[in-house]
Amino acid sequence: MKEFTGNKVIIMCCSNCNLSCKHCYISYKGNFEPNKLLKIVKQLKEKYIISLNGAEVLTNLKYLKSYQEIGQKYILSNGLLIYQNPQIIEKLMNYGLESISISYHFGIHDNISVIPSKILEKVFQLLKSNEFNFRLMTTITSQNYNMIEEICKKSLDLGAKGIYFTNFILQGNALNIIDKNLILNENQIRIFFEQLIKCRKQYDINQLLIERDAGFGKNPISSHDNFKCPSINNQVVLTPDNNIYPCIFLAKKGYEIGKYIDDKIFINDEYYNINNGDICYAKEICNEGKKLIKK
């Protein structure tokens, strides 16, 4: 094994969640003990850019110390705990957080999420009344890929400062979904990008920041997309069992590419420096049935 020389490490704090959504991609198991996580964060931040992620971090507010340690200003959540206990907003602010990203799946939400959209809209009102910024995270499937213009308008109407589109990846709980037709085909991806480009021209980033994840792959209609998948070479994922994975969608048994040992991150030789950034491994493997390439 070789020590990881990339730029970024995403640490998955826990697999605990207060919901079990049909589309959830989380496949790993285990939870970092908060003090251990804080120790790891302090060690790794000297060498890498650290980002903290789910599953539902707000199930243990002691994790917020690690967010404060690295100066991370945003957190991801399904929003239910804030609905149940609005005082959490003040707690987030006390730890230096400025924004929260909440899953809200326009057009398909009540079909794949456990928390009703009406409850989330009350959460958005709570956040707005506390002057706490929020971004919406929307999964795109074959049922809402052509709604991007409508989604952006509604996001702005709800008071969101941004919208983040995630491609539906057949992983985690999503493997139990019978209808595989939810996966976007090439034509649907093209239409998604056409509308995405149109909306980015329509809205100033200070008005509504419109982003998408790498899971859609390269933009098929624009050579100026600057797509480059960072997984393996420049970005890896660390889970509570100390295993290293290519990305959050492939943080699953069988896709280990390395290990966290003695305060260092190591990558197995057979996976080291294999990604030229041209493809999204999660999309290729989970949605198209291909295998993770080795040297």
Contacts in CASP RR format, 6 or more apart in sequence:
PFRMAT RR
TARGET T0000
AUTHOR 0000-0000-0000
METHOD contacts of the structure
MODEL  1
MKEFTGNKVIIMCCSNCNLSCKHCYISYKGNFEPNKLLKIVKQLKEKYII
SLNGAEVLTNLKYLKSYQEIGQKYILSNGLLIYQNPQIIEKLMNYGLESI
SISYHFGIHDNISVIPSKILEKVFQLLKSNEFNFRLMTTITSQNYNMIEE
ICKKSLDLGAKGIYFTNFILQGNALNIIDKNLILNENQIRIFFEQLIKCR
KQYDINQLLIERDAGFGKNPISSHDNFKCPSINNQVVLTPDNNIYPCIFL
AKKGYEIGKYIDDKIFINDEYYNINNGDICYAKEICNEGKKLIKK
1 258 0 8 1.000
1 259 0 8 1.000
1 266 0 8 1.000
1 267 0 8 1.000
1 268 0 8 1.000
1 269 0 8 1.000
2 266 0 8 1.000
2 267 0 8 1.000
2 269 0 8 1.000
2 272 0 8 1.000
3 264 0 8 1.000
3 265 0 8 1.000
3 266 0 8 1.000
3 267 0 8 1.000
4 48 0 8 1.000
4 236 0 8 1.000
4 244 0 8 1.000
4 264 0 8 1.000
4 265 0 8 1.000
4 266 0 8 1.000
4 267 0 8 1.000
6 48 0 8 1.000
6 233 0 8 1.000
6 234 0 8 1.000
6 235 0 8 1.000
6 236 0 8 1.000
7 48 0 8 1.000
7 49 0 8 1.000
7 230 0 8 1.000
7 234 0 8 1.000
7 235 0 8 1.000
8 48 0 8 1.000
8 49 0 8 1.000
8 50 0 8 1.000
8 51 0 8 1.000
8 230 0 8 1.000
8 234 0 8 1.000
8 235 0 8 1.000
8 236 0 8 1.000
9 44 0 8 1.000
9 48 0 8 1.000
9 49 0 8 1.000
9 50 0 8 1.000
9 51 0 8 1.000
9 235 0 8 1.000
9 236 0 8 1.000
9 237 0 8 1.000
9 238 0 8 1.000
9 265 0 8 1.000
10 51 0 8 1.000
10 52 0 8 1.000
10 53 0 8 1.000
10 235 0 8 1.000
10 236 0 8 1.000
10 237 0 8 1.000
10 238 0 8 1.000
10 247 0 8 1.000
10 248 0 8 1.000
11 32 0 8 1.000
11 37 0 8 1.000
11 40 0 8 1.000
11 41 0 8 1.000
11 44 0 8 1.000
11 50 0 8 1.000
11 51 0 8 1.000
11 52 0 8 1.000
11 53 0 8 1.000
11 237 0 8 1.000
11 238 0 8 1.000
12 28 0 8 1.000
12 53 0 8 1.000
12 54 0 8 1.000
12 55 0 8 1.000
12 237 0 8 1.000
12 238 0 8 1.000
12 239 0 8 1.000
12 240 0 8 1.000
12 248 0 8 1.000
12 251 0 8 1.000
13 31 0 8 1.000
13 32 0 8 1.000
13 37 0 8 1.000
13 52 0 8 1.000
13 53 0 8 1.000
13 54 0 8 1.000
13 57 0 8 1.000
13 60 0 8 1.000
13 63 0 8 1.000
13 66 0 8 1.000
13 240 0 8 1.000
14 30 0 8 1.000
14 31 0 8 1.000
14 32 0 8 1.000
14 54 0 8 1.000
14 55 0 8 1.000
14 56 0 8 1.000
14 57 0 8 1.000
14 59 0 8 1.000
14 60 0 8 1.000
14 63 0 8 1.000
14 240 0 8 1.000
15 26 0 8 1.000
15 28 0 8 1.000
15 29 0 8 1.000
15 30 0 8 1.000
15 31 0 8 1.000
15 55 0 8 1.000
15 240 0 8 1.000
16 30 0 8 1.000
16 31 0 8 1.000
16 55 0 8 1.000
16 56 0 8 1.000
16 59 0 8 1.000
16 60 0 8 1.000
17 24 0 8 1.000
17 26 0 8 1.000
17 55 0 8 1.000
17 56 0 8 1.000
17 59 0 8 1.000
17 78 0 8 1.000
18 56 0 8 1.000
18 59 0 8 1.000
18 78 0 8 1.000
18 80 0 8 1.000
18 81 0 8 1.000
19 56 0 8 1.000
19 78 0 8 1.000
19 80 0 8 1.000
19 113 0 8 1.000
19 114 0 8 1.000
19 115 0 8 1.000
20 114 0 8 1.000
20 173 0 8 1.000
21 78 0 8 1.000
21 103 0 8 1.000
21 112 0 8 1.000
21 113 0 8 1.000
21 114 0 8 1.000
21 173 0 8 1.000
22 111 0 8 1.000
22 112 0 8 1.000
22 113 0 8 1.000
22 173 0 8 1.000
22 174 0 8 1.000
22 176 0 8 1.000
22 177 0 8 1.000
23 105 0 8 1.000
23 112 0 8 1.000
23 113 0 8 1.000
23 139 0 8 1.000
23 168 0 8 1.000
23 173 0 8 1.000
23 174 0 8 1.000
23 177 0 8 1.000
24 55 0 8 1.000
24 172 0 8 1.000
24 173 0 8 1.000
24 174 0 8 1.000
25 169 0 8 1.000
25 171 0 8 1.000
25 172 0 8 1.000
25 173 0 8 1.000
25 174 0 8 1.000
25 248 0 8 1.000
25 249 0 8 1.000
26 54 0 8 1.000
26 55 0 8 1.000
26 172 0 8 1.000
26 173 0 8 1.000
26 251 0 8 1.000
27 171 0 8 1.000
27 172 0 8 1.000
27 251 0 8 1.000
27 252 0 8 1.000
27 253 0 8 1.000
28 239 0 8 1.000
28 240 0 8 1.000
28 241 0 8 1.000
28 243 0 8 1.000
28 245 0 8 1.000
28 251 0 8 1.000
28 252 0 8 1.000
28 253 0 8 1.000
29 240 0 8 1.000
29 241 0 8 1.000
30 239 0 8 1.000
30 240 0 8 1.000
30 241 0 8 1.000
31 60 0 8 1.000
31 240 0 8 1.000
32 40 0 8 1.000
32 63 0 8 1.000
32 240 0 8 1.000
34 60 0 8 1.000
34 62 0 8 1.000
34 63 0 8 1.000
34 65 0 8 1.000
34 66 0 8 1.000
37 63 0 8 1.000
37 66 0 8 1.000
38 65 0 8 1.000
38 66 0 8 1.000
38 69 0 8 1.000
40 238 0 8 1.000
40 260 0 8 1.000
40 263 0 8 1.000
41 50 0 8 1.000
41 52 0 8 1.000
41 66 0 8 1.000
41 69 0 8 1.000
41 70 0 8 1.000
42 69 0 8 1.000
43 263 0 8 1.000
44 50 0 8 1.000
44 263 0 8 1.000
44 265 0 8 1.000
45 69 0 8 1.000
45 70 0 8 1.000
48 265 0 8 1.000
50 70 0 8 1.000
50 72 0 8 1.000
51 72 0 8 1.000
52 63 0 8 1.000
52 66 0 8 1.000
52 67 0 8 1.000
52 70 0 8 1.000
52 72 0 8 1.000
52 75 0 8 1.000
53 76 0 8 1.000
53 248 0 8 1.000
54 76 0 8 1.000
56 77 0 8 1.000
56 78 0 8 1.000
56 81 0 8 1.000
57 63 0 8 1.000
57 64 0 8 1.000
57 75 0 8 1.000
57 76 0 8 1.000
57 77 0 8 1.000
58 75 0 8 1.000
58 77 0 8 1.000
58 79 0 8 1.000
58 81 0 8 1.000
58 82 0 8 1.000
58 88 0 8 1.000
59 81 0 8 1.000
61 88 0 8 1.000
61 91 0 8 1.000
64 91 0 8 1.000
64 92 0 8 1.000
64 95 0 8 1.000
64 97 0 8 1.000
65 95 0 8 1.000
67 75 0 8 1.000
67 95 0 8 1.000
67 96 0 8 1.000
67 97 0 8 1.000
68 95 0 8 1.000
68 96 0 8 1.000
71 96 0 8 1.000
72 97 0 8 1.000
73 96 0 8 1.000
73 97 0 8 1.000
73 98 0 8 1.000
73 99 0 8 1.000
74 97 0 8 1.000
74 98 0 8 1.000
74 99 0 8 1.000
74 100 0 8 1.000
74 101 0 8 1.000
74 135 0 8 1.000
75 92 0 8 1.000
75 97 0 8 1.000
75 99 0 8 1.000
75 100 0 8 1.000
75 101 0 8 1.000
76 100 0 8 1.000
76 101 0 8 1.000
76 102 0 8 1.000
76 137 0 8 1.000
77 100 0 8 1.000
77 101 0 8 1.000
77 102 0 8 1.000
78 102 0 8 1.000
78 103 0 8 1.000
78 113 0 8 1.000
78 115 0 8 1.000
79 100 0 8 1.000
79 102 0 8 1.000
79 115 0 8 1.000
79 120 0 8 1.000
79 123 0 8 1.000
80 115 0 8 1.000
80 119 0 8 1.000
81 88 0 8 1.000
82 88 0 8 1.000
82 89 0 8 1.000
82 100 0 8 1.000
82 123 0 8 1.000
82 126 0 8 1.000
82 127 0 8 1.000
83 115 0 8 1.000
83 119 0 8 1.000
83 120 0 8 1.000
83 122 0 8 1.000
83 123 0 8 1.000
83 126 0 8 1.000
86 126 0 8 1.000
86 130 0 8 1.000
89 126 0 8 1.000
89 127 0 8 1.000
89 130 0 8 1.000
89 132 0 8 1.000
90 130 0 8 1.000
92 100 0 8 1.000
92 132 0 8 1.000
93 130 0 8 1.000
93 132 0 8 1.000
98 132 0 8 1.000
98 133 0 8 1.000
99 132 0 8 1.000
99 133 0 8 1.000
99 134 0 8 1.000
99 135 0 8 1.000
99 161 0 8 1.000
100 127 0 8 1.000
100 132 0 8 1.000
100 133 0 8 1.000
100 134 0 8 1.000
100 135 0 8 1.000
101 134 0 8 1.000
101 135 0 8 1.000
101 136 0 8 1.000
101 137 0 8 1.000
101 164 0 8 1.000
102 120 0 8 1.000
102 123 0 8 1.000
102 124 0 8 1.000
102 134 0 8 1.000
102 135 0 8 1.000
102 136 0 8 1.000
102 137 0 8 1.000
103 113 0 8 1.000
103 136 0 8 1.000
103 137 0 8 1.000
103 138 0 8 1.000
103 139 0 8 1.000
104 117 0 8 1.000
104 120 0 8 1.000
104 136 0 8 1.000
104 137 0 8 1.000
104 138 0 8 1.000
104 158 0 8 1.000
105 112 0 8 1.000
105 113 0 8 1.000
105 138 0 8 1.000
105 139 0 8 1.000
105 144 0 8 1.000
106 138 0 8 1.000
106 144 0 8 1.000
106 147 0 8 1.000
106 150 0 8 1.000
106 151 0 8 1.000
106 154 0 8 1.000
107 143 0 8 1.000
107 144 0 8 1.000
107 147 0 8 1.000
108 139 0 8 1.000
108 141 0 8 1.000
108 143 0 8 1.000
108 144 0 8 1.000
109 117 0 8 1.000
109 120 0 8 1.000
110 116 0 8 1.000
110 117 0 8 1.000
112 139 0 8 1.000
121 158 0 8 1.000
124 134 0 8 1.000
124 158 0 8 1.000
124 159 0 8 1.000
124 160 0 8 1.000
127 133 0 8 1.000
127 134 0 8 1.000
128 159 0 8 1.000
133 161 0 8 1.000
134 159 0 8 1.000
134 160 0 8 1.000
134 161 0 8 1.000
135 160 0 8 1.000
135 161 0 8 1.000
135 162 0 8 1.000
135 163 0 8 1.000
135 164 0 8 1.000
135 209 0 8 1.000
136 155 0 8 1.000
136 158 0 8 1.000
136 160 0 8 1.000
136 162 0 8 1.000
136 163 0 8 1.000
136 164 0 8 1.000
137 163 0 8 1.000
137 164 0 8 1.000
137 166 0 8 1.000
138 144 0 8 1.000
138 151 0 8 1.000
138 163 0 8 1.000
138 164 0 8 1.000
138 165 0 8 1.000
138 166 0 8 1.000
139 166 0 8 1.000
139 167 0 8 1.000
139 168 0 8 1.000
140 165 0 8 1.000
140 166 0 8 1.000
140 167 0 8 1.000
140 168 0 8 1.000
140 184 0 8 1.000
140 192 0 8 1.000
140 216 0 8 1.000
141 168 0 8 1.000
141 182 0 8 1.000
141 183 0 8 1.000
141 184 0 8 1.000
142 181 0 8 1.000
142 182 0 8 1.000
142 183 0 8 1.000
142 184 0 8 1.000
142 185 0 8 1.000
142 188 0 8 1.000
143 182 0 8 1.000
144 151 0 8 1.000
145 184 0 8 1.000
145 188 0 8 1.000
145 189 0 8 1.000
145 191 0 8 1.000
145 192 0 8 1.000
146 188 0 8 1.000
146 191 0 8 1.000
146 192 0 8 1.000
146 195 0 8 1.000
148 165 0 8 1.000
148 192 0 8 1.000
148 195 0 8 1.000
148 196 0 8 1.000
148 198 0 8 1.000
148 199 0 8 1.000
149 195 0 8 1.000
149 198 0 8 1.000
149 199 0 8 1.000
151 163 0 8 1.000
152 163 0 8 1.000
152 199 0 8 1.000
152 202 0 8 1.000
152 203 0 8 1.000
152 208 0 8 1.000
152 210 0 8 1.000
155 162 0 8 1.000
155 163 0 8 1.000
155 208 0 8 1.000
156 203 0 8 1.000
156 207 0 8 1.000
156 208 0 8 1.000
160 208 0 8 1.000
161 208 0 8 1.000
161 209 0 8 1.000
162 208 0 8 1.000
162 209 0 8 1.000
162 210 0 8 1.000
162 211 0 8 1.000
163 208 0 8 1.000
163 209 0 8 1.000
163 210 0 8 1.000
163 211 0 8 1.000
164 211 0 8 1.000
164 212 0 8 1.000
164 213 0 8 1.000
165 192 0 8 1.000
165 196 0 8 1.000
165 210 0 8 1.000
165 211 0 8 1.000
165 212 0 8 1.000
165 213 0 8 1.000
165 216 0 8 1.000
166 212 0 8 1.000
166 213 0 8 1.000
166 215 0 8 1.000
167 184 0 8 1.000
167 212 0 8 1.000
167 213 0 8 1.000
167 215 0 8 1.000
167 216 0 8 1.000
167 217 0 8 1.000
167 280 0 8 1.000
167 283 0 8 1.000
167 287 0 8 1.000
168 174 0 8 1.000
168 182 0 8 1.000
168 183 0 8 1.000
168 184 0 8 1.000
168 287 0 8 1.000
169 215 0 8 1.000
169 249 0 8 1.000
169 282 0 8 1.000
169 283 0 8 1.000
169 286 0 8 1.000
169 287 0 8 1.000
170 177 0 8 1.000
170 180 0 8 1.000
170 183 0 8 1.000
170 286 0 8 1.000
170 287 0 8 1.000
171 249 0 8 1.000
171 250 0 8 1.000
171 252 0 8 1.000
171 282 0 8 1.000
171 286 0 8 1.000
172 252 0 8 1.000
183 287 0 8 1.000
184 192 0 8 1.000
184 216 0 8 1.000
184 287 0 8 1.000
186 220 0 8 1.000
189 216 0 8 1.000
189 217 0 8 1.000
189 220 0 8 1.000
190 220 0 8 1.000
190 221 0 8 1.000
192 216 0 8 1.000
193 216 0 8 1.000
193 219 0 8 1.000
193 220 0 8 1.000
193 221 0 8 1.000
193 222 0 8 1.000
194 221 0 8 1.000
196 210 0 8 1.000
196 212 0 8 1.000
197 221 0 8 1.000
197 222 0 8 1.000
199 210 0 8 1.000
200 210 0 8 1.000
203 210 0 8 1.000
214 227 0 8 1.000
214 229 0 8 1.000
214 230 0 8 1.000
214 231 0 8 1.000
214 247 0 8 1.000
214 280 0 8 1.000
214 282 0 8 1.000
215 249 0 8 1.000
215 280 0 8 1.000
215 282 0 8 1.000
215 283 0 8 1.000
216 280 0 8 1.000
216 283 0 8 1.000
217 227 0 8 1.000
217 229 0 8 1.000
217 279 0 8 1.000
217 280 0 8 1.000
217 283 0 8 1.000
218 225 0 8 1.000
218 227 0 8 1.000
218 278 0 8 1.000
218 279 0 8 1.000
219 225 0 8 1.000
219 227 0 8 1.000
227 277 0 8 1.000
228 277 0 8 1.000
229 275 0 8 1.000
229 277 0 8 1.000
229 278 0 8 1.000
229 279 0 8 1.000
229 280 0 8 1.000
229 281 0 8 1.000
230 277 0 8 1.000
231 246 0 8 1.000
231 247 0 8 1.000
231 250 0 8 1.000
231 275 0 8 1.000
231 281 0 8 1.000
232 246 0 8 1.000
232 257 0 8 1.000
232 267 0 8 1.000
232 271 0 8 1.000
232 272 0 8 1.000
232 273 0 8 1.000
232 274 0 8 1.000
232 275 0 8 1.000
232 281 0 8 1.000
233 273 0 8 1.000
233 274 0 8 1.000
233 275 0 8 1.000
233 277 0 8 1.000
235 247 0 8 1.000
236 244 0 8 1.000
236 245 0 8 1.000
236 246 0 8 1.000
236 257 0 8 1.000
236 258 0 8 1.000
236 265 0 8 1.000
236 267 0 8 1.000
237 244 0 8 1.000
237 245 0 8 1.000
237 246 0 8 1.000
237 247 0 8 1.000
237 248 0 8 1.000
237 250 0 8 1.000
237 251 0 8 1.000
238 244 0 8 1.000
238 260 0 8 1.000
238 265 0 8 1.000
239 245 0 8 1.000
239 251 0 8 1.000
242 259 0 8 1.000
242 260 0 8 1.000
242 261 0 8 1.000
243 256 0 8 1.000
243 258 0 8 1.000
243 259 0 8 1.000
243 260 0 8 1.000
244 256 0 8 1.000
244 257 0 8 1.000
244 258 0 8 1.000
244 259 0 8 1.000
244 260 0 8 1.000
244 265 0 8 1.000
244 266 0 8 1.000
244 267 0 8 1.000
245 251 0 8 1.000
245 252 0 8 1.000
245 255 0 8 1.000
245 256 0 8 1.000
245 257 0 8 1.000
246 255 0 8 1.000
246 257 0 8 1.000
246 271 0 8 1.000
246 275 0 8 1.000
246 281 0 8 1.000
246 282 0 8 1.000
246 292 0 8 1.000
247 281 0 8 1.000
247 282 0 8 1.000
249 282 0 8 1.000
249 286 0 8 1.000
250 281 0 8 1.000
250 282 0 8 1.000
250 285 0 8 1.000
250 286 0 8 1.000
250 292 0 8 1.000
255 292 0 8 1.000
256 268 0 8 1.000
257 267 0 8 1.000
257 268 0 8 1.000
257 271 0 8 1.000
258 265 0 8 1.000
258 266 0 8 1.000
258 267 0 8 1.000
258 268 0 8 1.000
258 271 0 8 1.000
259 265 0 8 1.000
259 266 0 8 1.000
260 266 0 8 1.000
269 295 0 8 1.000
270 294 0 8 1.000
270 295 0 8 1.000
271 292 0 8 1.000
271 294 0 8 1.000
271 295 0 8 1.000
272 295 0 8 1.000
274 293 0 8 1.000
274 294 0 8 1.000
274 295 0 8 1.000
275 281 0 8 1.000
281 292 0 8 1.000
284 290 0 8 1.000
285 291 0 8 1.000
285 292 0 8 1.000
END
